[in-house]
Amino acid sequence: MPDTRIPRVLVLGATGRVGAAVVRELEAMRGVVAPVRASRSAATVQRWIDEGKEAVHLDLDDPDTFGAALEGVDRLFLMTGYTSAMNHQTKTLVDAAEDAGVRFLVHLGVFSDKRSTDPHFAWHELVERYIAGSTVAWANIHPHVFMENLLGINRLREGRMVWPMGDRQVGWIAGDDIAAVAAKVLAEGPDRHAGQDYYLSTDLLNGAEVAKALTAALDRTVPALVLTPDELEHMIDAGLDATPAGMDAAYAASTLIWARQTYEGRFDYAAVTTSTVEDLLGCEPVHFDAWALAHRQELLDQLS
């Protein structure tokens, strides 16, 4: 007999911007999939349950929580935080997912060429090879720089867009597009998407170009502080800049390596835009100027 159950999709990071957006997208697909929120906070899980939402307790640092959280789960959206612990977290979770009978795993990675020497990128490549070696069907989503980083780890500093990579451009992608692509892949499942790598990059912009777009969106001058990686490192050493909250030391060191390699041209392969959003969703992606207008107040709050 064919399995006629609605697939249950466990979403990690459901309290964050991307994870919460993935849940919203899945909830809009009524009767297609059943999203299950995951959080390491027992209080958050209980609040969701009290609201009538399906939720489970899962702490990536505690593999003993994995078995119960994965019970009855068909598909898994896997993302990790700004920490080098992502390696053992993902390894142990993939093992548990395999043991629990999860059929499909969608991993949120980075825009790499699978030959990276930058640690954070290499960690994701290791994770992806481990996933590929499991018995779980998989797909990888490879976003370039999140536009939402400007609301968090790359927020404006003293009203300026700090850019430690000279005039080098990188690709930018909106979180809502990442979530929409992830949700579609999760909902349509392994029959259509197993073994696929989806790269996401909408606009190519450097620091000066980002600052110009923000100036137009905010009706406030946002200057660009264009630096070299060496100059940024000197600022950090002098206490004039700091590691963003929630980012461990190894991950922070990796971001500086990424900036240096970008500045040196070693990431030139990634200086492209992709048609993934149009191809999968049949619509235009969110471009940076529209994103900045949509998040105008959050950005203005950084200038006050």
Helices and strands as residue ranges (DSSP letters): E 8-11, H 17-27, E 34-39, H 42-50, E 55-57, G 63-65, H 66-70, E 75-78, H 86-100, E 104-108, H 119-132, E 137-143, E 145-146, G 147-151, E 161-163, E 170-173, H 175-188, H 190-193, E 196-200, E 203-205, H 207-218, E 224-226, H 229-237, H 249-263, G 268-270, H 276-281, H 288-294, H 296-303
